[in-house]
Amino acid sequence: MGDSGLVDYLTSLPLRRIDDYVVESSAAQVMCRKFESDFPYYSVTTVVDSSVMGHVMKNGLDLIGTGRTTRLDPEFKADFDRMVELSDKQTGLSASEKNHVKALQLFADGHMALAANIWEDILIDHPLDMLALKFAHDSYFYLGQSNQIRDSIARVLKHYQPSNPFYGYHFGMYSFGLEETNLYDQAEKMARKGLEINPGDAWSTHTICHVMEMMGRQDEGISFLDKTVKDWEPRGLLACHNFWHWALYYIEKGEYQAALDILDTQVKVRASKSGALLDIVDSSSLLFRLQMEGVNIGDRWEDVFELCRPHLDDHILVFNDIHFLLGCLGAGKADATKYFINSFEEFVRDGAGCQHDVAGGVGQTLCQAFVSYSAGDFASVVDLLYPIRYQIISIGGSHAQAAIKSSRPRHHCLARYVAAGNH
């Protein structure tokens, strides 16, 4: 690839964003060289603003991050329209470049599964396209499709050689799919292989967090994160989430002050600085779990609510929406709760796409269940959750995020009633 528009764009990206989604933070130049050698079908120009793939990467990262939507963000929509205009007018674009744009259009319109199909089509011809691979991988996570999370990586592993600078990262991504399909031993072996190649691979670290969580190895998980924190803490977005796992271990051990300390010094601080949706979700999730345990959390919900408030109309992911609702309920904001419920119902009525289907299927019922729980109406919680208990996975997220564990007897009773269908 003689033109350097994408290369110029990549070198201008904040390093943490490259790390979060594609490669290690110290490898921006390596990534540029890999795009030049591995993706010769990308014909970009020397001007970043005129680079279709530069726009694809910028807009794609924003979309996959689920913090922006073209439906509500005029500036983002203008950027998106510019990308589509360039794709329509620029001559000599490859089919893969055009397909990247088409996939992002579908994703922006809520059709995540169709977008993932197009990224998979790109990977058939170009299995080393890390951007298509990562975007498809994340889409499957949002759709709650564990088998696809695993298999999307498995299909391309054989194409990567040790000389490829992306080589080690695939083990981390693949290991997470193995863990989410309950293949814990294989997942741990694959993740540790990734860490042998690159100790700073936050995805491999993340997988080991999940394996130890799902196998009840909380003490090992705490020790592992403590010993490796200097490796994964600089890794941007996933660092906050790994701290979430660390706090979760302490909650399950009943060491609530240790969990609060991590929440206060790491998760909430990072969420406030980054504004990243995963960080906000993690803050809401930890507070709800601690509150369920009867822990005095003071006024911490107020800060989390302020992070949630700008997103009450987003409806990009039902998984995110549920955590925004928790922020409203936890802070005791009755007006905000009513506003969110009305906005969510409007989305169910007038929206479109995969998340619209999920919202109308289980999303509304989940919202009603959390409102009932907040009001202490546990009988209604059982009545609402029992019919949808096997469909909740459709909101996406991991098994660890979906499984709320509690040491309190009343929650054990509630769980037994939901599982058994006793009304």
Number of C-alpha atoms within 10 A of each C-alpha: 17 11 15 18 20 29 25 18 20 21 15 11 13 11 18 17 18 22 21 19 19 20 21 23 17 12 17 21 13 15 21 18 15 19 20 19 11 17 16 13 17 23 22 24 20 15 14 19 17 18 26 28 28 22 23 24 21 17 21 24 20 15 19 19 16 19 17 20 19 18 13 12 11 11 11 17 17 12 16 22 14 16 24 20 12 19 24 13 9 14 9 12 18 12 11 21 19 17 18 23 26 19 25 28 20 17 23 24 18 22 19 24 20 18 26 25 14 21 25 20 15 20 21 13 10 18 20 21 19 21 18 24 23 18 25 27 25 17 24 21 21 28 23 22 22 24 14 19 27 22 15 21 23 17 14 17 16 9 11 15 11 9 8 13 16 20 17 25 24 24 26 29 27 26 35 31 28 26 26 24 17 16 14 22 12 13 27 24 15 25 30 20 18 26 21 13 14 17 17 22 27 30 26 32 28 23 27 27 27 26 27 20 21 17 10 13 14 22 13 15 21 18 12 16 21 11 10 13 16 12 17 21 17 16 22 20 23 22 24 29 22 24 23 22 26 24 25 29 25 20 23 20 13 15 13 19 14 16 24 20 12 20 24 14 11 19 26 23 16 21 21 16 9 15 14 17 20 19 26 26 25 24 31 29 22 22 22 21 17 21 14 15 18 13 14 10 12 8 10 17 21 16 15 25 25 16 23 23 15 10 18 19 19 23 23 24 22 29 25 26 25 20 22 29 25 26 30 26 23 22 19 15 15 12 11 18 21 14 15 23 20 13 16 25 16 12 18 20 12 9 18 13 17 22 26 22 16 21 26 17 17 21 26 18 18 20 22 16 21 21 19 17 16 15 10 11 13 17 15 16 22 23 16 21 23 17 14 16 15 10 13 18 19 22 26 23 20 19 18 16 15 14 9 14 16 18 14 11 9 11 16 13 11 15 17 13 18 21 15 9 14 11 10
